Amino acid sequence: MTDSSINSFLSMMKFNADGLIAAIAQQHDTGEVLMMAWMNKDSIRETLITNQVCYYSRSREKLWRKGETSGQVQTLVEMRLDCDGDTLLLLVDQKGVACHTGRRNCFFHAYRDGEIVEVSKPLMDPNKLYHQ
């Protein structure tokens, strides 16, 4: 992807007042929705150039390269922009778990029949996910 094509793609996006856009990560071959995070222009540019997904951490106020401390890397297969220009869909190849809780995805609480149900258990100990 060239700088010109990246800039054209970025110009189609509607960022919020903080300069962020919502990004949904989906496993490219199964359709499993893995997580939602935020991206800014720099993280989008880095993701498109490297094919390694990079988000923006609002709590740390810096770029968050998915997997840089956990090893649970997301490789970009395709980036899509929704019809309103305010949400990205990242089709990714997820290595390992996507959630900081040690689960494959971040959507593990369900509301069923008037109760909150945990629909998946951790696949790995979240305390062993991050090495500094």
PyRosetta script that sets phi, psi and omega in degrees:
from pyrosetta import init, pose_from_sequence

init()
pose = pose_from_sequence("MTDSSINSFLSMMKFNADGLIAAIAQQHDTGEVLMMAWMNKDSIRETLITNQVCYYSRSREKLWRKGETSGQVQTLVEMRLDCDGDTLLLLVDQKGVACHTGRRNCFFHAYRDGEIVEVSKPLMDPNKLYHQ")
pose.set_psi(1, 135.0)
pose.set_omega(1, -178.8)
pose.set_phi(2, -90.2)
pose.set_psi(2, 161.5)
pose.set_omega(2, 175.7)
pose.set_phi(3, -55.5)
pose.set_psi(3, -39.3)
pose.set_omega(3, -178.9)
pose.set_phi(4, -64.3)
pose.set_psi(4, -44.7)
pose.set_omega(4, -179.2)
pose.set_phi(5, -70.4)
pose.set_psi(5, -35.7)
pose.set_omega(5, 176.1)
pose.set_phi(6, -64.1)
pose.set_psi(6, -45.0)
pose.set_omega(6, 178.9)
pose.set_phi(7, -62.3)
pose.set_psi(7, -38.0)
pose.set_omega(7, 177.7)
pose.set_phi(8, -64.3)
pose.set_psi(8, -43.0)
pose.set_omega(8, 178.9)
pose.set_phi(9, -64.2)
pose.set_psi(9, -45.9)
pose.set_omega(9, 178.6)
pose.set_phi(10, -60.0)
pose.set_psi(10, -35.3)
pose.set_omega(10, -178.2)
pose.set_phi(11, -68.3)
pose.set_psi(11, -18.4)
pose.set_omega(11, 177.8)
pose.set_phi(12, -82.1)
pose.set_psi(12, -12.8)
pose.set_omega(12, -173.1)
pose.set_phi(13, -90.1)
pose.set_psi(13, 144.5)
pose.set_omega(13, 176.2)
pose.set_phi(14, -106.4)
pose.set_psi(14, 107.9)
pose.set_omega(14, 179.8)
pose.set_phi(15, -90.4)
pose.set_psi(15, 150.0)
pose.set_omega(15, 178.6)
pose.set_phi(16, -75.5)
pose.set_psi(16, -176.8)
pose.set_omega(16, -176.5)
pose.set_phi(17, -61.2)
pose.set_psi(17, -23.1)
pose.set_omega(17, 178.1)
pose.set_phi(18, -90.4)
pose.set_psi(18, 4.7)
pose.set_omega(18, -179.6)
pose.set_phi(19, 77.7)
pose.set_psi(19, 25.5)
pose.set_omega(19, -175.9)
pose.set_phi(20, -118.2)
pose.set_psi(20, 157.5)
pose.set_omega(20, 175.4)
pose.set_phi(21, -135.8)
pose.set_psi(21, 141.1)
pose.set_omega(21, 179.2)
pose.set_phi(22, -70.0)
pose.set_psi(22, 141.4)
pose.set_omega(22, 178.6)
pose.set_phi(23, -133.3)
pose.set_psi(23, 126.1)
pose.set_omega(23, 178.3)
pose.set_phi(24, -105.4)
pose.set_psi(24, 125.9)
pose.set_omega(24, 177.3)
pose.set_phi(25, -96.9)
pose.set_psi(25, 129.4)
pose.set_omega(25, -178.8)
pose.set_phi(26, -129.8)
pose.set_psi(26, 134.7)
pose.set_omega(26, 176.3)
pose.set_phi(27, -63.2)
pose.set_psi(27, 123.4)
pose.set_omega(27, -170.3)
pose.set_phi(28, -63.8)
pose.set_psi(28, -32.1)
pose.set_omega(28, -173.8)
pose.set_phi(29, -98.6)
pose.set_psi(29, -18.9)
pose.set_omega(29, -179.1)
pose.set_phi(30, -111.0)
pose.set_psi(30, -18.8)
pose.set_omega(30, -177.0)
pose.set_phi(31, 83.6)
pose.set_psi(31, -0.2)
pose.set_omega(31, 180.0)
pose.set_phi(32, -62.4)
pose.set_psi(32, 127.5)
pose.set_omega(32, 175.3)
pose.set_phi(33, -79.9)
pose.set_psi(33, 121.6)
pose.set_omega(33, -172.7)
pose.set_phi(34, -95.1)
pose.set_psi(34, -46.1)
pose.set_omega(34, -173.5)
pose.set_phi(35, -169.0)
pose.set_psi(35, 169.3)
pose.set_omega(35, 172.5)
pose.set_phi(36, -128.4)
pose.set_psi(36, 137.1)
pose.set_omega(36, 176.9)
pose.set_phi(37, -149.4)
pose.set_psi(37, -177.8)
pose.set_omega(37, -178.1)
pose.set_phi(38, -111.1)
pose.set_psi(38, 148.9)
pose.set_omega(38, 176.2)
pose.set_phi(39, -131.6)
pose.set_psi(39, 152.0)
pose.set_omega(39, 170.6)
pose.set_phi(40, -119.4)
pose.set_psi(40, -178.6)
pose.set_omega(40, -176.5)
pose.set_phi(41, -59.7)
pose.set_psi(41, -40.3)
pose.set_omega(41, -179.2)
pose.set_phi(42, -65.4)
pose.set_psi(42, -41.8)
pose.set_omega(42, -179.4)
pose.set_phi(43, -69.3)
pose.set_psi(43, -35.8)
pose.set_omega(43, 177.3)
pose.set_phi(44, -65.0)
pose.set_psi(44, -47.2)
pose.set_omega(44, 179.7)
pose.set_phi(45, -58.3)
pose.set_psi(45, -48.2)
pose.set_omega(45, -179.9)
pose.set_phi(46, -61.4)
pose.set_psi(46, -42.2)
pose.set_omega(46, 179.2)
pose.set_phi(47, -60.9)
pose.set_psi(47, -45.3)
pose.set_omega(47, -178.5)
pose.set_phi(48, -67.6)
pose.set_psi(48, -34.1)
pose.set_omega(48, -179.3)
pose.set_phi(49, -76.5)
pose.set_psi(49, -42.0)
pose.set_omega(49, -173.2)
pose.set_phi(50, -96.9)
pose.set_psi(50, -18.4)
pose.set_omega(50, -172.0)
pose.set_phi(51, 64.2)
pose.set_psi(51, 13.3)
pose.set_omega(51, 171.9)
pose.set_phi(52, -108.4)
pose.set_psi(52, 123.8)
pose.set_omega(52, -171.9)
pose.set_phi(53, -67.9)
pose.set_psi(53, 132.4)
pose.set_omega(53, 179.6)
pose.set_phi(54, -129.4)
pose.set_psi(54, 126.0)
pose.set_omega(54, 179.2)
pose.set_phi(55, -108.3)
pose.set_psi(55, -179.2)
pose.set_omega(55, 172.6)
pose.set_phi(56, -114.2)
pose.set_psi(56, 123.5)
pose.set_omega(56, 178.3)
pose.set_phi(57, -87.1)
pose.set_psi(57, 115.2)
pose.set_omega(57, 178.6)
pose.set_phi(58, -69.4)
pose.set_psi(58, -36.3)
pose.set_omega(58, -177.7)
pose.set_phi(59, -71.0)
pose.set_psi(59, -36.5)
pose.set_omega(59, 179.7)
pose.set_phi(60, -94.4)
pose.set_psi(60, -10.8)
pose.set_omega(60, -179.5)
pose.set_phi(61, 53.9)
pose.set_psi(61, 48.3)
pose.set_omega(61, 177.2)
pose.set_phi(62, -158.8)
pose.set_psi(62, 169.6)
pose.set_omega(62, 178.0)
pose.set_phi(63, -64.6)
pose.set_psi(63, 142.8)
pose.set_omega(63, -178.6)
pose.set_phi(64, -124.9)
pose.set_psi(64, 102.5)
pose.set_omega(64, -179.9)
pose.set_phi(65, -82.4)
pose.set_psi(65, 106.8)
pose.set_omega(65, -174.0)
pose.set_phi(66, -54.4)
pose.set_psi(66, 120.4)
pose.set_omega(66, 176.9)
pose.set_phi(67, 94.2)
pose.set_psi(67, -1.8)
pose.set_omega(67, -176.0)
pose.set_phi(68, -65.9)
pose.set_psi(68, -27.8)
pose.set_omega(68, 176.3)
pose.set_phi(69, -109.9)
pose.set_psi(69, -20.3)
pose.set_omega(69, -177.2)
pose.set_phi(70, -100.7)
pose.set_psi(70, -21.0)
pose.set_omega(70, -174.6)
pose.set_phi(71, 81.8)
pose.set_psi(71, -0.3)
pose.set_omega(71, -177.6)
pose.set_phi(72, -91.0)
pose.set_psi(72, 71.1)
pose.set_omega(72, -170.3)
pose.set_phi(73, -76.8)
pose.set_psi(73, 145.5)
pose.set_omega(73, 171.3)
pose.set_phi(74, -112.0)
pose.set_psi(74, 120.3)
pose.set_omega(74, 175.6)
pose.set_phi(75, -97.5)
pose.set_psi(75, 127.8)
pose.set_omega(75, -178.7)
pose.set_phi(76, -73.0)
pose.set_psi(76, 130.7)
pose.set_omega(76, 172.3)
pose.set_phi(77, -100.6)
pose.set_psi(77, -43.3)
pose.set_omega(77, 179.9)
pose.set_phi(78, -159.9)
pose.set_psi(78, 143.9)
pose.set_omega(78, 174.9)
pose.set_phi(79, -114.0)
pose.set_psi(79, 129.3)
pose.set_omega(79, 179.5)
pose.set_phi(80, -122.7)
pose.set_psi(80, 149.7)
pose.set_omega(80, 177.7)
pose.set_phi(81, -113.5)
pose.set_psi(81, 134.7)
pose.set_omega(81, -178.5)
pose.set_phi(82, -74.0)
pose.set_psi(82, 172.4)
pose.set_omega(82, -174.2)
pose.set_phi(83, -62.4)
pose.set_psi(83, -28.8)
pose.set_omega(83, 179.1)
pose.set_phi(84, -87.4)
pose.set_psi(84, -11.0)
pose.set_omega(84, 179.0)
pose.set_phi(85, 78.5)
pose.set_psi(85, 13.3)
pose.set_omega(85, -175.0)
pose.set_phi(86, -117.9)
pose.set_psi(86, 8.2)
pose.set_omega(86, 177.7)
pose.set_phi(87, -145.8)
pose.set_psi(87, 136.0)
pose.set_omega(87, 176.7)
pose.set_phi(88, -102.5)
pose.set_psi(88, 145.7)
pose.set_omega(88, 170.0)
pose.set_phi(89, -114.7)
pose.set_psi(89, 119.4)
pose.set_omega(89, 178.7)
pose.set_phi(90, -104.1)
pose.set_psi(90, 112.9)
pose.set_omega(90, 173.2)
pose.set_phi(91, -86.0)
pose.set_psi(91, 118.3)
pose.set_omega(91, -170.0)
pose.set_phi(92, -128.9)
pose.set_psi(92, 164.3)
pose.set_omega(92, 167.0)
pose.set_phi(93, -109.9)
pose.set_psi(93, 106.8)
pose.set_omega(93, -176.0)
pose.set_phi(94, -86.2)
pose.set_psi(94, 123.6)
pose.set_omega(94, 172.8)
pose.set_phi(95, -91.8)
pose.set_psi(95, 118.8)
pose.set_omega(95, 179.0)
pose.set_phi(96, 75.4)
pose.set_psi(96, -143.7)
pose.set_omega(96, -176.4)
pose.set_phi(97, -93.0)
pose.set_psi(97, 152.8)
pose.set_omega(97, 179.4)
pose.set_phi(98, -98.7)
pose.set_psi(98, -23.9)
pose.set_omega(98, -172.9)
pose.set_phi(99, -97.3)
pose.set_psi(99, 142.4)
pose.set_omega(99, 179.1)
pose.set_phi(100, -66.7)
pose.set_psi(100, -9.4)
pose.set_omega(100, 177.1)
pose.set_phi(101, -86.5)
pose.set_psi(101, -0.9)
pose.set_omega(101, -179.2)
pose.set_phi(102, 90.0)
pose.set_psi(102, 7.5)
pose.set_omega(102, 179.2)
pose.set_phi(103, -94.3)
pose.set_psi(103, 159.6)
pose.set_omega(103, 179.4)
pose.set_phi(104, -61.2)
pose.set_psi(104, -38.9)
pose.set_omega(104, 177.7)
pose.set_phi(105, -137.2)
pose.set_psi(105, 170.4)
pose.set_omega(105, -175.0)
pose.set_phi(106, -88.0)
pose.set_psi(106, -4.0)
pose.set_omega(106, -174.2)
pose.set_phi(107, -104.7)
pose.set_psi(107, 76.3)
pose.set_omega(107, -174.3)
pose.set_phi(108, -115.5)
pose.set_psi(108, 1.7)
pose.set_omega(108, 172.5)
pose.set_phi(109, -105.5)
pose.set_psi(109, 129.3)
pose.set_omega(109, 178.7)
pose.set_phi(110, -124.6)
pose.set_psi(110, 146.5)
pose.set_omega(110, 174.2)
pose.set_phi(111, -100.2)
pose.set_psi(111, 108.6)
pose.set_omega(111, -176.5)
pose.set_phi(112, -130.7)
pose.set_psi(112, 126.1)
pose.set_omega(112, 175.8)
pose.set_phi(113, 51.1)
pose.set_psi(113, 43.2)
pose.set_omega(113, 176.4)
pose.set_phi(114, 79.2)
pose.set_psi(114, 8.7)
pose.set_omega(114, 180.0)
pose.set_phi(115, -131.2)
pose.set_psi(115, 154.2)
pose.set_omega(115, 174.4)
pose.set_phi(116, -90.9)
pose.set_psi(116, 125.4)
pose.set_omega(116, -176.0)
pose.set_phi(117, -121.5)
pose.set_psi(117, 136.2)
pose.set_omega(117, 173.4)
pose.set_phi(118, -86.0)
pose.set_psi(118, 115.2)
pose.set_omega(118, -171.9)
pose.set_phi(119, -95.4)
pose.set_psi(119, -6.2)
pose.set_omega(119, 173.9)
pose.set_phi(120, -151.3)
pose.set_psi(120, 149.1)
pose.set_omega(120, 179.0)
pose.set_phi(121, -100.9)
pose.set_psi(121, 158.9)
pose.set_omega(121, 176.1)
pose.set_phi(122, -60.4)
pose.set_psi(122, 140.8)
pose.set_omega(122, 176.1)
pose.set_phi(123, -90.6)
pose.set_psi(123, -17.5)
pose.set_omega(123, 177.1)
pose.set_phi(124, -150.7)
pose.set_psi(124, 157.8)
pose.set_omega(124, -179.7)
pose.set_phi(125, -67.5)
pose.set_psi(125, 118.6)
pose.set_omega(125, -179.1)
pose.set_phi(126, -60.9)
pose.set_psi(126, -25.4)
pose.set_omega(126, 178.3)
pose.set_phi(127, -70.0)
pose.set_psi(127, -18.9)
pose.set_omega(127, 179.4)
pose.set_phi(128, -99.6)
pose.set_psi(128, 0.4)
pose.set_omega(128, -178.3)
pose.set_phi(129, -73.0)
pose.set_psi(129, -37.6)
pose.set_omega(129, -170.3)
pose.set_phi(130, -111.7)
pose.set_psi(130, 123.7)
pose.set_omega(130, 175.2)
pose.set_phi(131, -118.6)
pose.set_psi(131, 129.6)
pose.set_omega(131, -175.6)
pose.set_phi(132, -98.4)
pose.dump_pdb("model.pdb")
